[in-house]
Amino acid sequence: MVQKYYEGTALIINLSAEIGKLLGIVDATYLRKTEPHLRKENRIKTIQSSLAIEGNTLSIDQISAIIENKRVAGPPKDILEVQNAIRAYQDLSQFDPFEQESYLKAHELLMSGLIENAGCYRTGNVGIFKGAEAAHLAPPARNIHHLMDNLFLYLKNSEDNLVLKSCVFHYEMEFIHPFMDGNGRMGRLWQTLILMQENPIFEYLPIESEIKNSQEKYYAVLAESDKDGIATRFVEYMLEVIMKSLKELIAETRVSLTDEERVLYFRAHTNLKEFSRKDYMQMFKDISSATATRDLRHGVEKGILIRKGDNRKTTYVFST
């Protein structure tokens, strides 16, 4: 029987539904085919944000310079962290999110030269402290293999959707704390990898930036879930982060939609079987009636739409 790691609250159900709709918009408007320069910018944001959460001091400009093989002045450890992260994120598609062997290889790549035994589970016990107070005492080292085996079984066998699985994995990995160091950045990297199986857009969506912007809340919900003994609160938080990241992507990109992309967007997000130009403009309030008419005419010419009636009584239906 697959272990259940969270409770299905109304908020989780609603956020999951909203994320599903947003991913539909991404597909309908071809946002998954982000321009190369935007992919590069978002990848840099991802790396800078994830490492900054762990105390790395390098800026977006410095990381850009490292990617371009330019010399950068900065702490050697910070530079090595960035170089490792660049390689790890470049190799994302080569990792299998459902296999522990692949997971350990990713940790080895991410932490090479930074800690001993990179790519190996810890053999000692660890705790996270705030001052003299223990914020989190991780499970004993002797339990790690069993706990990680169960977590990967959940990834492979649970009927939960991949978005939910990614959130659960992120929290449970942080709770187990399987490595001596690099747990935070590995949790965020592996969540991205799991999300990529749901939609390719996640490879270049800088979710880590949203986490960095709400870093205090990130740690607070980790602590709340620890106290509750279940991942529910963290899953709710991460779903909100994913939803916000997708909304920002769509808001930034919708202005450049072509006429065909608008028609396909409308098809994906209307319940109307037959509609008028007025109905179409209710979804695209920022376009003129002339633009709407042109969109619909081109939709007919391209075989996406079928026109019915004439003049003011004209309506449209989708051909498929």
Summary of the structure (lengths in Angstrom):
residues: 320
radius of gyration: 22.9
end to end distance: 41.4
largest distance: 77.4
contacts: 952
relative contact order: 0.13
helix: 65%
strand: 6%
